Amino acid sequence: MVWMMLGPSAAMENDPGGRQLLDKDREFSEFSRREGLCPAFLAFLDREGIVLPRQGHLVTGRPDFKLICRRKQGQFEDLVMGWIPEMAKLSASGKLGVTRGRYTGVGPGTGHKPETGIYASVWHKNARGNWKILFSQGLYPRTFACHPPDLRLEVAREAAGRSLVAAELAFARHALDHGVARAFYQFIAREGVAVSAGRIQTRSDYHRQIVSSPENEPEQLLEWKPVVSRVSASGDLGYNAGPYRYTLYPDTGGSRVYYGYFFTVWIRENGSWKFLYDAGNRVSGEVSLD
């Protein structure tokens, strides 16, 4: 796999596939600024692609996304959304890739403060050789009021797919058995990041500090399971997504419970699956983990 980074370090890489994917993500952004966010997604989203909004359930497939855009057209009229891809990673097969960067959303008129944050999108090269989005998180800053999706994980047939799901389940079990910080420390890649509220909240060095000082870790319980999974043909890049339940125990007593969906991009690092990108959203009400 090859990282492509914008700026001076880009000259260190000479991978045409990585540059092509960065260019495609820039094209996606320019389309959004020019034509609007909904038309951009409808042009670049795979027919089976999934969008994870800031709040609300997963939107699975371009037809469902198109339907919601029609119903919620007023949500887009006051929004100009663009982004800058900062990194791209390709699988060894060159058919699956991920981009990560920073977005900015601006409403019209004065007094509208720009919304900024981190996003990631997983792309695949279809049979026609065109890059299409399989999963996008962070680029839809509104709430999707839609019905919960069908959350039944299809059993992966290939060994790499099964091992990726197994890695996610092991990650979740480690969080229950040893705490959230230790789980992230165990499974995060060297260049991995965890994103919350549109910001990079933690990197591997943070989790190392928490593990060395366990008394600083908040009382919390994080549970999740994968229901969407995809792995590259070369078995070195993939992603999982699904529901989570987060229970926080404040010092003042009691507990607060939050529900939503997670999105985790994984890479093979020294022969093991490690997560490169981890993010999630929120939903109102409960989401079942059964």
C-alpha positions, 0 to 999 in steps of 0.5 A, a space after each residue: 500500500 502507498 500513502 500519498 500526502 499533499 504538500 512537499 511530501 507528495 514529491 516523495 511518492 511516485 504512484 499514479 494510482 494514488 495521485 489519480 485518487 487524490 485528483 478524483 476526491 478533489 474533483 468530487 469537492 469541486 463538483 460539490 462547491 459548484 453544483 451542490 452536495 447532493 448532486 455531487 454525491 449522486 454523481 460519485 457515490 456507488 449504487 451500493 455506497 453508504 453515507 454516514 451523516 453527522 446524525 442519523 442512521 446509515 444511508 445505504 445505496 444511491 437510490 435511498 440517498 437520492 430519495 432523501 435529497 428530494 425530501 430534504 432539499 431545503 437542507 442543502 440550499 443554504 450550504 456550500 460544502 468543499 474539502 481538501 484531501 490530505 492523504 490517500 492510501 491504495 490497496 496493493 491490488 489498486 482497486 480499493 482506496 481511502 482518502 482523508 482530509 478536511 472539509 469546510 461547510 459555509 452558509 450564505 450571508 454574514 454571521 454564518 460561521 464555517 463548519 470545519 472537520 475531518 472526513 474519510 471516504 473509501 473508494 473502489 475502481 469499478 469494472 469501467 475503471 472509474 473510482 466510485 465511493 463505497 463509504 463516506 463519513 464526515 462530508 454530510 454535516 446535516 441530520 438524516 431523519 431516515 429509518 434504521 437500515 437492515 443490519 445483517 452482516 453477510 458472512 464474508 466468503 474470502 479469508 481476508 474478509 473473515 479475518 477483518 471482521 474477526 479483528 473488529 470483534 477482537 477490538 470490541 472484546 478488548 475494549 470490554 475486557 481491558 478498557 477503551 484506551 488499551 483497546 485503541 492502543 492495541 489496535 491503532 496503526 502507526 499513522 492511525 487517528 480516532 475522530 470525534 465531533 469532526 476533530 482528530 481527538 487521539 493518536 497512538 501516542 495519546 493512548 500510550 499515555 493513557 495506558 501508562 496512567 490508567 487513573 486518567 481514563 474516564 469510567 466508560 463502556 463502549 460496545 459495538 459490532 460490525 454489520 458492514 464490511 469490505 476488504 480489498 482483493 489483495 487483503 491489505 485494506 478494508 473497512 467495517 461499520 455498524 452500531 455502537 453503544 457508549 455508556 459514560 459514568 460521570 464522577 457525579 454519579 449515574 450514567 449517560 448512554 449514547 448510540 450511533 454508528 462507527 466507521 473504521 478503516 483497517 490496514 495490514 501492518 506487520 501482518 496484523 490488522 490495525 485501524 487507520 481511521 476510526 470515527 462515528 456519529 450519533 442517533 436519537 434513540 437506541 440502536 440495537 446491538 443484538 
